[in-house]
Every structure is written in structure tokens, then in C-alpha cells.
């Protein structure tokens, strides 16, 4: 279990190896194998990412705790909120998991913590377009980091996944997995609603980019940062360069996310 703000996940058991992803506070995982006392290969419960983690940054929990914490949690909706208990306080980021949260207090292996910000029970409430837009805008200006998965640094897939986690949906961590998802296809940008996912193609007609549709013909996507640009039937129009940066392929709507 992650009981730090976030923990890096690597391709190899080395701090110098490439970053695969990150696991956020309160999220759980299972150990696949161990190299030594420091390094273990894990698979995350939320999105099935397999990677190496530094065990010194994670807390091993009992099977009973794992079952409870991985299935009963709320999601932090504040960009950054300080947790408190009798001994420590530290920041927890938006989209972190709060196991067995009762509206004020939640539990981890280390004990009980107070979280006084906004949170929502995962899968208990499916947010509509208006709330999806508000959640999406909380990620504006998050810097790009390849393999990053937090508001302090993320990639294009993580942006979409974290916004949807806040809204009570579990989406995959990779573009390849996401393209297999059973979306309702929206054919015209005028029919799209905030929260829909726009997919874009490169010169080889391959989907290699995506973003979250916002209101008023806009899209939130990751370039050098999470930024808002104009979206139309051609694709993403960058007002700064006065050029289209990405060509639109289609727009997908997650089932049950109704306008």
C-alpha cells in the first residue's frame, strides 16, 4: 500500500531506470516477485500496471486489509490537501485513494487520518458533464512528465485516467488498453459533452494523442503541460502558434456518462 504522497514505479529495479507510472497515496498493489529487501515487482490493483517499486516507500499490509482497502475507498478531489493524525501531516494529491473514508476520517495500516477536503466514494456516484468539466480544470497547467501520474507531473494517458478516477470510473493506464474500451462513438464535435474523450491521429493515421472535451469547443490535453486549446472537426487548434497540432479521429463517450 502506498502511504506517501506518491511512489515511482520503474521498468527495472533501479532508481535510474525509466519511469513507468506512479502509485498515489492510498492505492494498493500486490507483490509479484522480489529481487532483494529493497526492490519488488508489483501489480497495481487500480489499473494493473506491472513495474518495480522500492519497498521502503510502500507499506506491506495483511490480506484482510488489502481486501478492504482496495474495494472500499473514496477519491480525494482537492488538488492538494494536508492529511493529519496525531503524529504526522503530509500532502495528498487529487485522485488519491482514501480507504474506508467516512466523510472525515479514513484508515491505513499506519492508523487513522483526518481529511477535511472534498472527496467522493469511488463508483458510488457517476458525475455528469458539468462536474466532469470542473474536475478536469483542476488539472490545468500540470507539467508533462513521461510516466508521471499526478497533478504535479503527468502524461497524456494519466490526465484522462485521473480525471475519470475522480468521477468514479476506472480506465486503463495505456493508450493501447484504452483503445479497446467500449466507448460510444460521437461523430461530430457539436454533439460532444464535457468529459468525452477526443482521440487524435498522427501522419501515419495512428491514434497517438487524446484529451478531455470541455465546453465551448475546447479540449484539455497534455503537451508541455496540461493545457486548454480549441477543438473543432479538424482537431486541436493552438491559438499561440495559429496552427493545428493534432488531427481529430473520433470522440468517445464512456457508457453511463450521459449529457
C-alpha positions as CSV (number, residue, x, y, z in Angstrom):
1,X,0.0,0.0,0.0
2,X,1.2,3.5,-0.8
3,X,1.2,5.7,2.3
4,X,3.3,8.5,0.8
5,X,2.0,11.3,-1.5
6,X,3.1,9.1,-4.4
7,X,5.7,6.5,-5.2
8,X,7.6,6.0,-8.5
9,X,7.2,2.7,-10.5
10,X,10.2,1.7,-12.7
11,X,10.9,-0.5,-15.6
12,X,13.8,-2.1,-13.7
13,X,14.8,-2.4,-10.1
14,X,16.9,0.7,-10.2
15,X,16.3,4.3,-9.4
16,X,18.0,5.3,-12.7
17,X,15.7,3.2,-14.9
18,X,12.8,4.8,-16.8
19,X,9.6,5.8,-15.0
20,X,6.6,3.5,-16.0
21,X,4.0,5.1,-13.8
22,X,3.3,6.2,-10.2
23,X,1.1,4.9,-7.4
24,X,-0.8,7.5,-5.4
25,X,-1.5,7.7,-1.7
26,X,-3.9,5.0,-0.5
27,X,-3.7,2.9,-3.7
28,X,-2.9,-0.8,-3.2
29,X,-0.8,-3.4,-5.1
30,X,0.3,-7.0,-5.0
31,X,3.8,-8.2,-5.0
32,X,4.7,-10.5,-7.9
33,X,8.4,-11.1,-7.1
34,X,11.2,-9.7,-5.0
35,X,14.8,-9.0,-6.0
36,X,16.1,-8.2,-2.6
37,X,14.9,-6.4,0.6
38,X,14.6,-3.1,-1.3
39,X,13.0,-4.0,-4.7
40,X,9.9,-5.8,-5.6
41,X,7.9,-6.2,-8.8
42,X,4.3,-5.3,-8.2
43,X,1.0,-5.1,-10.0
44,X,-1.3,-2.2,-9.1
45,X,-4.9,-3.0,-8.2
46,X,-6.4,0.1,-9.8
47,X,-5.0,-0.3,-13.3
48,X,-2.9,-3.4,-13.5
49,X,0.4,-1.7,-14.0
50,X,3.3,-4.1,-13.6
51,X,6.6,-2.4,-12.5
52,X,9.3,-2.3,-10.0
53,X,8.9,-0.4,-6.7
54,X,11.1,0.5,-3.8
55,X,9.6,-1.4,-0.9
56,X,11.0,1.2,1.6
57,X,8.4,3.5,0.1
58,X,5.4,1.1,0.5
59,X,3.7,-0.5,3.5
60,X,3.0,-4.2,3.5
61,X,-0.5,-4.9,4.7
62,X,-2.4,-8.0,5.7
63,X,-4.6,-9.8,3.1
64,X,-7.7,-8.7,5.1
65,X,-6.6,-5.0,4.9
66,X,-5.8,-5.4,1.3
67,X,-9.3,-6.7,0.5
68,X,-10.9,-3.9,2.4
69,X,-8.7,-1.0,1.3
70,X,-8.7,-2.0,-2.4
71,X,-12.5,-2.3,-2.6
72,X,-13.8,0.4,-0.3
73,X,-12.3,3.8,-0.8
74,X,-13.2,7.4,-1.6
75,X,-11.2,9.6,-4.0
76,X,-9.6,12.9,-3.0
77,X,-10.9,15.8,-5.1
78,X,-8.8,18.6,-3.8
79,X,-5.7,19.5,-5.9
80,X,-3.6,19.2,-2.7
81,X,-4.7,18.7,0.8
82,X,-2.8,18.1,4.0
83,X,-3.5,14.9,5.9
84,X,-3.3,14.9,9.7
85,X,-3.1,12.4,12.5
86,X,-1.6,12.6,16.0
87,X,2.0,12.1,14.7
88,X,2.4,13.3,11.2
89,X,1.0,15.5,8.4
90,X,1.8,15.5,4.7
91,X,0.2,16.4,1.4
92,X,-2.2,14.2,-0.5
93,X,-2.9,14.9,-4.2
94,X,-6.1,14.9,-6.2
95,X,-7.2,11.4,-7.3
96,X,-5.5,9.7,-4.3
97,X,-7.5,6.9,-2.5
98,X,-8.9,7.3,1.0
99,X,-9.6,3.8,2.3
100,X,-12.9,3.4,4.3
101,X,-13.4,7.1,4.4
102,X,-16.5,8.3,6.4
103,X,-16.5,11.9,5.4
104,X,-13.8,13.0,7.9
105,X,-11.6,10.1,8.8
106,X,-10.1,7.2,6.9
107,X,-7.8,4.2,7.7
108,X,-4.5,2.9,6.6
109,X,-2.0,0.4,8.0
110,X,-0.4,3.3,9.8
111,X,-3.6,4.3,11.6
112,X,-6.4,6.9,11.1
113,X,-6.1,10.2,9.3
114,X,-8.3,13.2,9.0
115,X,-9.1,14.5,5.5
116,X,-11.2,17.7,5.5
117,X,-11.3,18.4,1.8
118,X,-13.8,17.3,-0.9
119,X,-13.9,13.5,-1.7
120,X,-16.3,11.2,-3.4
121,X,-16.9,7.5,-2.9
122,X,-15.4,5.6,-5.8
123,X,-18.1,4.2,-8.1
124,X,-20.8,5.4,-5.7
125,X,-21.6,8.5,-7.8
126,X,-21.1,8.8,-11.5
127,X,-20.6,12.5,-12.3
128,X,-22.2,14.2,-15.3
129,X,-20.6,16.7,-17.8
130,X,-20.8,19.8,-15.6
131,X,-18.9,18.2,-12.8
132,X,-16.5,16.5,-15.2
133,X,-15.6,19.9,-16.6
134,X,-14.9,21.2,-13.1
135,X,-12.8,18.2,-12.2
136,X,-10.8,18.5,-15.5
137,X,-10.0,22.1,-14.9
138,X,-8.3,21.3,-11.6
139,X,-5.5,19.6,-13.7
140,X,-4.8,22.7,-15.9
141,X,-1.1,23.6,-16.0
142,X,0.0,20.2,-14.5
143,X,3.5,19.7,-16.1
144,X,4.3,17.0,-18.5
145,X,6.4,14.1,-17.2
146,X,6.6,10.9,-19.1
147,X,5.3,8.2,-16.9
148,X,4.0,10.7,-14.4
149,X,0.6,10.1,-12.8
150,X,-0.2,13.1,-10.5
151,X,-1.2,16.7,-10.8
152,X,2.5,17.6,-10.1
153,X,3.6,15.8,-13.3
154,X,1.7,13.5,-15.7
155,X,1.4,12.2,-19.2
156,X,-1.5,12.2,-21.6
157,X,-3.0,8.9,-20.5
158,X,-2.6,9.7,-16.8
159,X,-4.5,13.0,-17.3
160,X,-7.6,11.2,-18.7
161,X,-7.3,8.3,-16.2
162,X,-7.0,10.5,-13.1
163,X,-9.9,12.8,-14.1
164,X,-12.1,9.7,-14.6
165,X,-11.0,8.2,-11.3
166,X,-12.2,11.4,-9.6
167,X,-15.5,10.8,-11.4
168,X,-15.9,7.2,-10.2
169,X,-14.7,5.4,-13.3
170,X,-11.7,3.1,-13.7
171,X,-9.9,3.5,-17.1
172,X,-6.7,1.7,-18.2
173,X,-3.2,3.2,-17.9
174,X,-2.0,2.7,-21.5
175,X,-3.3,4.0,-24.8
176,X,-3.3,0.5,-26.3
177,X,-5.6,-0.7,-23.5
178,X,-7.8,2.4,-23.7
179,X,-8.4,1.9,-27.4
180,X,-10.0,-1.5,-26.6
181,X,-12.5,0.2,-24.3
182,X,-16.2,0.0,-25.3
183,X,-16.8,3.7,-26.0
184,X,-20.0,5.2,-27.5
185,X,-18.6,7.0,-30.6
186,X,-19.5,10.6,-31.1
187,X,-19.2,11.7,-34.8
188,X,-19.5,15.4,-34.5
189,X,-17.8,17.8,-32.1
190,X,-21.0,19.7,-31.8
191,X,-22.5,16.6,-30.2
192,X,-19.7,16.2,-27.7
193,X,-20.1,17.0,-24.0
194,X,-17.6,17.9,-21.3
195,X,-15.9,14.7,-20.1
196,X,-15.9,13.0,-23.5
197,X,-12.5,11.7,-24.7
198,X,-11.2,13.0,-28.0
199,X,-8.7,10.8,-29.9
200,X,-6.2,12.2,-32.4
201,X,-4.0,10.7,-35.2
202,X,-0.5,11.3,-36.5
203,X,0.7,11.4,-40.1
204,X,0.6,7.6,-40.3
205,X,-3.1,7.6,-39.4
206,X,-2.3,6.1,-36.0
207,X,-4.0,7.3,-32.8
208,X,-1.3,8.7,-30.6
209,X,-2.9,11.5,-28.6
210,X,-6.0,12.2,-26.6
211,X,-7.7,14.8,-24.4
212,X,-10.8,15.6,-22.4
213,X,-13.5,17.6,-24.2
214,X,-14.6,20.8,-22.4
215,X,-17.4,23.2,-23.1
216,X,-17.4,26.0,-25.7
217,X,-15.4,24.0,-28.3
218,X,-12.3,23.4,-26.1
219,X,-10.2,20.4,-25.1
220,X,-7.8,19.7,-22.2
221,X,-4.8,17.7,-23.3
222,X,-1.1,17.3,-22.4
223,X,1.7,18.9,-24.4
224,X,4.4,20.6,-22.4
225,X,1.7,20.8,-19.7
226,X,-2.0,20.1,-19.3
227,X,-3.4,22.9,-21.4
228,X,-6.7,24.1,-22.9
229,X,-6.9,24.6,-26.7
230,X,-9.6,25.0,-29.3
231,X,-11.3,21.8,-30.6
232,X,-13.2,21.6,-33.9
233,X,-13.9,19.0,-36.6
234,X,-10.3,19.3,-37.8
235,X,-8.6,18.7,-34.5
236,X,-6.7,20.8,-31.9
237,X,-6.0,24.4,-32.8
238,X,-3.2,26.1,-30.9
239,X,-4.0,29.8,-30.6
240,X,-0.4,30.6,-29.8
241,X,1.1,29.1,-33.0
242,X,-2.1,29.6,-35.0
243,X,-1.8,26.0,-36.3
244,X,-3.5,22.7,-35.8
245,X,-1.3,20.5,-33.7
246,X,-3.3,17.3,-33.8
247,X,-5.9,15.8,-36.2
248,X,-9.1,14.5,-34.8
249,X,-10.1,10.9,-35.4
250,X,-13.1,10.5,-33.2
251,X,-14.7,11.3,-29.8
252,X,-15.5,8.6,-27.4
253,X,-18.1,8.7,-24.6
254,X,-17.8,6.4,-21.6
255,X,-21.1,4.5,-21.2
256,X,-23.3,5.9,-18.4
257,X,-21.6,9.3,-18.7
258,X,-24.7,11.0,-20.2
259,X,-25.0,14.7,-21.2
